[in-house]
């Protein structure tokens, strides 16, 4: 019985390749996880896109044997693009309760955290996430962290370009900035800002490839099996270490 199931999955997988199915993958500019190699906000060729998630996804599709296209666009475009047609996907997407039924999930690809950054000279004390409610918090528009703030009664100040938030924080236009440790320091360095620091970790999260929910299950299962093997081999840890 098990042998028959394995044979059926193999037949379906090979037939998908024979039909020439192409996965259309979109990601956002979110260094060091996804980024244009020339620091462009938009890229239309996979060779011009790099980062932790990108390197993992490229290797995943190479090993899986699936053809794919990859583009770098803004988050709002990428997120909505993936929901409109089968074989479309958006990464790295945080898996939340609200998003779970909207996609089929491949991952996790990488770990990510949510932190509040403040100025080095801050007098703000955050012992629990609720302590941040009196403050104006800079965030990236339509990101899962921005959604969290708005859904839970925080004072969110959204921008479509997260790289502007370190300067806003430094110049006291916002009291706090919600980001990740890796991305926060990356954007701060890019902006020439060195006098900010993370002061509170809200949660640790994982980033996924979110595939359109009409994409056949056998392809999602195959991608997850290949990814599990990559993780066991230590490939994901190796990629992460390349960007430290």
Secondary structure as UniProt FT lines:
FT   HELIX           2..18
FT   TURN            19..20
FT   STRAND          22..27
FT   TURN            31..33
FT   STRAND          34..36
FT   TURN            37..38
FT   HELIX           46..48
FT   STRAND          49..50
FT   HELIX           52..64
FT   STRAND          67..72
FT   HELIX           75..82
FT   TURN            86..87
FT   STRAND          88..94
FT   HELIX           97..100
FT   TURN            101..102
FT   STRAND          103..119
FT   TURN            120..121
FT   HELIX           129..132
FT   TURN            133..134
FT   STRAND          136..140
FT   TURN            141..142
FT   HELIX           144..151
FT   TURN            152..153
FT   STRAND          155..159
FT   HELIX           162..164
FT   HELIX           165..170
FT   TURN            171..172
FT   STRAND          176..179
FT   HELIX           181..190
FT   TURN            191..192
FT   STRAND          196..212
FT   TURN            213..214
FT   HELIX           217..233
FT   HELIX           235..242
//
